[in-house]
């Protein structure tokens, strides 16, 4: 029996990098569940597994999943009652966004950050396309940068086209296993090619009609970096469904709401319409950003969430 790390998932098959340095194409044996959550992928990129190779050693079977330190999960886009584990055993989660061409919905950023917070994964907000920003775009970008920085998140704005601030990227990713996620077209593949030119990942232009990116990454994959560390690239996703949260504890994962909530009149306040709600008062006074509160309400109200 050998041990290794899953570095690519194609749904039914997994490429495992053995501790000995060999790469083995594996299938799975048996069932793996995470806290009884029904998932579309029982094994994810970043998982530590036990496997048995056969034949010439290039193929094998995964027989056991090692305990995970953490993972990032979202609602499956196709099956409303199932979840998808995006990556496991990561040191940080980086959401890559842009305010133009395409514009990343703030709700997407917030749902990603909530999930990272819920699973105790440090998160970073990385904005690309500084070079495309006009005056109003620059103001919007500055607002979001200041907002997330004030909340407590590490933020960075770059231009992969002009190279502005890209010299800071190696420091951001060095020495860590990082998950990289974002909408299609924000520049994930372009950034990975910049950080490791040997990858030569395919990139495509933004659709001039829909102003949206086209998927270039098909399956999640862990890419080594020339500096110490690796980045798990994920296919571009348009929505991020939050799953497996206690409804009454969702506000815990909005740091600024959690800080204010201690002053609410009722201990079981959901911060929606209750009298004496300190959170609502903070939104009205501008202490809590309306965009963040709107994201909170959308998670509490809509069908994208599932609660235990």
N, C-alpha and C positions, 0 to 999 in steps of 0.2 A: 504494500500500500504506500502511495506517495502523497505528498501534500503540495499544494500550490495555490495560486491566486487566479481567479477568473479575470481575464483581460478583455474579452469580447463575448457578447451574447447575440445570437441570431434567432433567438426564440426557442428552437428545439436543440440547438447545438451551442457549445461553449468552447472557446479557446482558453486553455488553462496554461499559465506559465508555471512550470514546476519549480520547486525550490532548487533543483539541480540545474535550472536554466533551459530545460527543454520545453517546447511548445507542443501541446497535445490537444487535438480536436476531440471533445468529449460529449457524450450524451449523459443523461441522468438515470439513476436507478432509485426507485422509491419515491416518496413524497416528502417535501419539505414545506413546513408551515411556519409563519412568523406570528406568534401570539394569536393563533387561530384566525388571522386575517387571510381571506381568500385572495390569492394573488394570481395574476396571469403569468408571472415568471417566478418560479420557486427558487431560482438561482440568479444572482445579479452580478454585474461587473463590480469587482472589488471584494467579492466573497472569498474567504479562505475555505478550501475544500480538500477532502481526501479523495483520491482517484486511483484507479488501477489501469495501467496502460496495457495494450496487447499488440500482437502482430509485430511490426517493426518499431513500435514505440511511439508512433505519430497519432494513434487513436486510443481512446480510453473511455472509461465509465466513471462518473462521479457517484460515489456511494454515500458520502456523508458531508454535511454542511457544518463547518465550525461555527461556534457562537459568534455573533456579530457584535462589534463595539457600538455601531450605530448604523443607520440607513436613512435614505430619503425616499419617501413614498408619495404617490399621488393616485387619484382616482383614475382607473383605466378609461381611456377616451371612448372605447367601444362598448364595454360591459359595465353598466351602471353599478352593479353590486360587487365588482371586483376592483382590486388595486394593482398598481404596478410599482415594484421597487426599482427606482432609477439607478441607485448605486449604494454600495455598502462599504463600511470601514473607511470612511473618508475623514480628512482633517479639516476641510473647509468646503463650503458650498458657495459657488460664485454664480450669481445671476447676471448675465450680460444683457444689456438693454440699449435702446437708443430712443431719442425723442423725435427723430425724423427719419423717414425712408429706411425701415418702417418705424412707426411710433409704437413703443411697447406700452400696453395698457398698464397703468399703475396698479390695478387689481392683480395683474399677473405677478408683478414684483412682490406685492404684499403677501400674496398667497404662498409664494416660494419662501419668503422670509419667515412666515408663520410656521410652515412645515419644518424648516431648519431649526427654528427656535424650539419647536415641540420635541424634536429628536436630538436636542443638545448638540447641534452642529454649528460652529461659527460660520457666519454668512458675510459675504462681500457683495456690494452693488457696483458693477463695472459698466460705465456708460461708454459707448463707442460713437464715432462719427461727429466729433467736434468740428471737423472741417466743413460739414454741411449746415451747421447751425447759423441761422440768420438771427437778427436781434431778438425776436420773440422766442425763438428756440433756445437761444443762450440764456434768456431770463428763466424759461421753464426748467432748463437743465440746472441752472444755479439754485433754483428753488428746491428741486428734488435732491440735489447733492447736499444742501444744507439741512433739509428735512431728515434724511436718513443718517447723516453724520450726527445731528443733534440727538436722535433717538439712541445712537450708540453703535451704528454699523460703520464698518470701514467702507469708504467710497473712493472711486477713482474714475476720472474721465480721460479718454484717450482718442486719438485719431489714428487708425491703422493706415490710412491713406497718406497722411503727411508725416507720421511718426511721432506726433506730439504726445509726450508722456509715456510712450511705449518702453522707454528705458527703465521704467518702474515695474514693468511686468515680471521680469525674472525674480525680483525680490518678493513680489506678491505670491508667486507660486513655488519658490524654492523651498525644498525640504518638506514638502507636503504632498499628500494625495488629495487632489482637488476635483470636485465635481463641477463641470461647466454646463450651464443650462441657459436657455433663452429662446425667444421666438426665432423662426427662420429669417435669415437675412441680416441679423445684427452683427455678423462678422466672426463667429466662433471658429470656423475652419480657417479663415484668413489669419486670425491671431495664432492659431496652433502652427500654421506654416511659418509664421514669423519667428515663433519661439523655437521651432525645430524644423528647419527647411527640409530635412530628410523625409519628413512625412509626406510631403507633396499631396496634400488632401485636395479634393476637387472643390471648387467654389463656383458659384453662379451669380449672375446679376439679379438685381431686384426687378420684379415685374413692374413695368411702367404703367400698366393698366390698374392692377390691384394694389400697387405700392406695398407688396408683401414679398418676403423672401421665398425662395424655392428650396426644398429640402435637399441638402447635399450629403448629410450624414444619415445613413440608413439604420445602423445598429449602434448601440452604446459600445464604446471601446476605450480602453485605457492606453494612453500614449505616453511613452517615456520622454522626458525632457533632457536636454544636454546638461542642464544643471541638475542637482539632486532633486528628485520628485517626479510626479506623473500627473497627468490631467485626464479625467474621464470625460470624453466628449459624448454628448447625447443628441439624438435627432431633434431638430427644431420642433417646438410644441407651441400651439396657439393658446391653450388654456391649461390651468393648473388647478385641478380639483383637490381640495383639502379633504382628508379622510381620517377616520379613526381618532377623533378628538371628542372629549367630553364637552357637551354643549355649554355647560356652566363654567367651564374652565378655558374656553377659547380666548377670552380676554387676557389670560396669563401670558399669551404668546405675542401680544402687542405690548412691548415694554413700557411705552408711555401711558397706555391705558391702565396697565397693571399698577403702575406707580400711583396714579390718581384714584383708582378704584377703592383704595383703603378708606377714603373719606366718604364713601356712599352711605346713605342712611341705613340700607338693608344689606346684611351680609350675603344674601343670595341674589343681589341685584344683577340683572343681565345687561344693564346699560342700554336699554332700548327705549323704554317709556316710563320707567319707575320714578315716583316722586323722590326728591332728595338725591338724585343721581349726580355724583360729582363728575362723572365722565361726561355726561351730557352738558353740564355747566362748563366744563373745560373746552368742549368743542365749540360751544356758543361764544366763549371768550377768545378763542383762537389758540389756546394753550395746546390743544390737540388738533392736528390738521384734519380738515374735513375729508380729504382724500383717504386718509388712514381710517377714519371712522366709517366712511362709506364702504371700505373694504371689509371692515369688521362686520358691518350689518349684512353685507352680501354673503359672507361665510355663514352667518347665523341663519339667514333666511332662505337662500336659494337651494336648488337641487344639486349643486356641485359638491355639497358636503354630505358626509355620512358620519353619524355620531354613534358611539358605543352606548 
